[in-house]
């Protein structure tokens, strides 16, 4: 997906608010939460996205620890859907 497609999907209502199912071209689907950090605009311009995955979502909501997030390339994302 392009960064514009991902941005249109997540920014109005899902950014750092709700978990999404994220499907990839070359890896298994996962549940994740797109988060906004100080480097969000820079990463977005490169179609890179900081995502907190699976079991790390609840700890991230309480601690906001960036070590719980991973960066994914938007080109590998094929579909986003609300859980």
C-alpha positions as CSV (number, residue, x, y, z in Angstrom):
1,X,0.0,0.0,0.0
2,X,1.1,3.6,-0.5
3,X,1.6,5.9,2.4
4,X,-1.4,7.9,1.2
5,X,-3.6,4.9,1.3
6,X,-2.5,3.9,4.8
7,X,-2.7,7.5,6.0
8,X,-6.3,7.9,4.8
9,X,-7.3,4.7,6.6
10,X,-5.6,5.3,10.0
11,X,-5.5,9.0,10.6
12,X,-9.1,9.9,10.9
13,X,-10.0,7.4,13.6
14,X,-7.6,4.6,14.2
15,X,-4.2,6.2,14.8
16,X,-3.1,5.2,18.4
17,X,-6.8,4.4,19.2
18,X,-7.8,1.0,17.9
19,X,-6.2,-2.2,16.9
20,X,-6.2,-3.2,13.3
21,X,-5.7,-6.5,11.4
22,X,-2.7,-5.9,9.1
23,X,-2.1,-8.3,6.2
24,X,1.3,-8.5,4.5
25,X,2.6,-9.8,1.2
26,X,5.3,-12.0,2.6
27,X,4.5,-12.6,6.2
28,X,1.6,-13.7,8.3
29,X,-1.1,-11.2,9.3
30,X,-0.9,-9.6,12.7
31,X,-2.9,-7.4,15.0
32,X,-1.4,-4.0,15.5
33,X,-1.8,-0.4,16.6
34,X,-0.3,2.4,14.5
35,X,1.3,4.9,16.8
36,X,2.4,8.5,16.4
37,X,5.8,9.5,17.7
38,X,8.1,12.4,17.2
39,X,9.4,11.0,14.0
40,X,6.0,10.1,12.6
41,X,6.0,12.6,9.7
42,X,9.5,11.6,8.6
43,X,8.7,7.9,8.7
44,X,5.3,8.5,6.9
45,X,7.1,10.3,4.1
46,X,9.2,7.2,3.6
47,X,6.2,4.8,3.9
48,X,7.5,3.4,7.1
49,X,5.1,2.9,10.0
50,X,5.7,2.4,13.7
51,X,3.3,-0.4,14.9
52,X,2.8,-1.9,18.4
53,X,1.9,-5.6,17.8
54,X,-0.2,-8.2,19.5
55,X,0.6,-8.8,23.2
56,X,2.5,-5.5,23.4
57,X,-0.6,-3.3,22.9
58,X,-1.9,-3.3,26.5
59,X,1.6,-2.6,28.0
60,X,2.1,0.2,25.5
61,X,-1.2,1.9,26.4
62,X,0.0,2.2,30.0
63,X,3.7,2.9,29.5
64,X,4.0,4.5,26.0
65,X,7.4,2.7,25.8
66,X,8.7,2.9,22.2
67,X,10.7,-0.2,22.7
68,X,7.4,-2.1,22.4
69,X,6.9,-0.9,18.8
70,X,8.5,-2.1,15.5
71,X,8.8,-0.3,12.2
72,X,7.2,-1.8,9.2
73,X,7.4,-0.9,5.5
74,X,4.1,0.1,4.0
75,X,4.9,-1.5,0.7
76,X,4.6,-4.9,2.4
77,X,1.2,-4.1,3.7
78,X,-1.6,-5.4,1.5
79,X,-4.8,-4.8,3.6
80,X,-5.9,-3.0,6.8
81,X,-9.1,-4.0,8.5
82,X,-10.9,-3.1,11.7
83,X,-11.1,-5.9,14.3
